[in-house]
């Protein structure tokens, strides 16, 4: 992929001769694409997982889709400057959705957006950690539960 000139990410220099006197150097972008390209699948996977946990609380399929869509939008905004495909563990704690007897604020906002009230909270696990990292979405239910990886 050709990238932005001057971006340094372990790139190779490409020299072009525009005229016999003048030449320019551009960087060939060989590193991971910008975050907007890389996090959509991971965020969609996480939102789908949380939607599946809410199946007993939603009254219609449309309501579940609205929740998933809103959560994807909120997570995309939150992760915008915290997505590092070249160092997936960097920012992992920031990208963790946590329910520890209290809902993560983004989950709560997405639930309110689609009209799901307090009843919906009761179908979610009391303790859940959902890590959304480049090329990896994993979760753990309970403090002592096993960590499971979701299929992207």
C-alpha positions, 0 to 999 in steps of 0.5 A: 500500500502506498501511504502518506509521504513522510510517514515513518513506520519502517518504510522503504524510500521510493525515489522518483525522478520528475525531471533531470534536476529535481527528484522527490522521495516518498515513503512506501507505506508497508505498515498496518493501515490506519485505524479506520480500516482495522478496527471495524471487524473487531468492534462488530464482533464485540457488539454482536457478542454483547447483543447475543447476551441481550437476546432475552431482554430485547423485544424485537430483532430491530431493537437488538440491531439498533443496540449493536449499531449504536455500540459500534458507533460509540466504540469507534469514536472511543477507540479512534486514537487508541488503536495500534495494530503494530502493538496490539497490547498497547491500550488494551486496558482502555479498549476493555468493556467491563461489567463489574456489577455496574455497566460500562458507560458505553453499554449503558448509553447504547441500551438507553438509545434503543429503549432497553431499560433496567430489565435488560441489565439483569440478563447480562453477566454480573462480571464480564471483561471484553477485550477488543484488540487488533486481530483479537476479541476475547472475553471472560465471564466472572473474575475466575473464568476462563478467557475465551477468544471470539471468532472474527 
